[in-house]
Amino acid sequence: MRGLFNQKQQDERIEELLEKTVKIKTNLFQETKDKEQLNPQKRLVSINNVLNAVKGKLGRPKTAINIGSGFAYETVLLHIKGIKAVGIEKVHLKNIQALTLFHRLEILLVQTEELDFSKSPAILEADFHKMRFDKQKVDLITMFYLSKELIMNPETLRRCEKLLKKNGKILLSTEVNSKVARQILNSKNFPLPKGFSVEIIKIPRNFEKTVVILKGRSR
Ligand SMILES: C[S@@+](CC[C@H](N)C(=O)[O-])C[C@H]1O[C@@H](n2cnc3c(N)ncnc32)[C@H](O)[C@@H]1O
């Protein structure tokens, strides 16, 4: 994909996608209480702002997995921006709604049974903590609108560390402000793998106010 669309074309495709989301009526449903994810337009705008803000900091990733992909907003945006992306989401109901939503928006999001970047944009239904990875490595791992359940489980970052290529990065985005994010990252309970460096970026006037980029020092 990279090279097929220049920056201007990518921006136009995202603009078109946003216009289409306004026109269609969606009835997304989820079992948890937070309602932000049920608004595709708001989520796409917020995620797009995050990706634009960190553009110069990610290197030039070719492949990305996004863990906890929900309705697959970030999977699709990463793909449009030229990064082959597979979203991993354990909730079946979200995955089937994501496929329907993006087909209505004329984006060919597909389901994959394995980590196959040639299928991008794709979603894989699995619990990230139970997945088996052979020797696969990726350039970028994202977790947008990060859930506590994922980030506070030491298994999550341990697995990410194994999956990352040399110079690979982990991008976390959260609705909490940078002060709170810093406190969480500095707390004794935060399971940051040894040797990882942390960069915090503020995103003003955005739903996701803070982005954290993690990278291994030796990478
Ligand atoms: C707060 S939602 C964010 C959804 C999406 N990333 C977004 O930005 O709109 C977190 C998602 O992570 C998923 N999740 C949590 N733990 C997971 C795991 N171990 N494996 C796969 N998905 C998981 C949840 O089901 C939920 O859909």
The ligand as a Gaussian input file, in Angstrom:
#p B3LYP/6-31G(d) Opt

LIG

0 1
 C      -11.754000       0.344000      25.334000
 S      -11.944000      -0.792000      24.000000
 C      -11.109000       0.043000      22.684000
 C      -11.600000      -0.378000      21.323000
 C      -10.877000       0.274000      20.125000
 N       -9.455000       0.051000      20.212000
 C      -11.146000       1.764000      20.019000
 O      -10.177000       2.537000      20.114000
 O      -12.286000       2.163000      19.802000
 C      -10.797000      -2.089000      24.437000
 C      -11.022000      -3.365000      23.620000
 O      -10.020000      -4.310000      23.989000
 C      -10.607000      -5.614000      23.894000
 N       -9.749000      -6.543000      24.669000
 C       -9.475000      -6.501000      26.006000
 N       -8.643000      -7.505000      26.352000
 C       -8.380000      -8.200000      25.194000
 C       -7.590000      -9.347000      24.912000
 N       -6.915000      -9.995000      25.878000
 N       -7.535000      -9.794000      23.634000
 C       -8.208000      -9.153000      22.646000
 N       -9.000000      -8.066000      22.867000
 C       -9.080000      -7.598000      24.123000
 C      -11.991000      -5.397000      24.472000
 O      -12.877000      -6.440000      24.112000
 C      -12.365000      -4.044000      23.870000
 O      -13.046000      -4.190000      22.654000

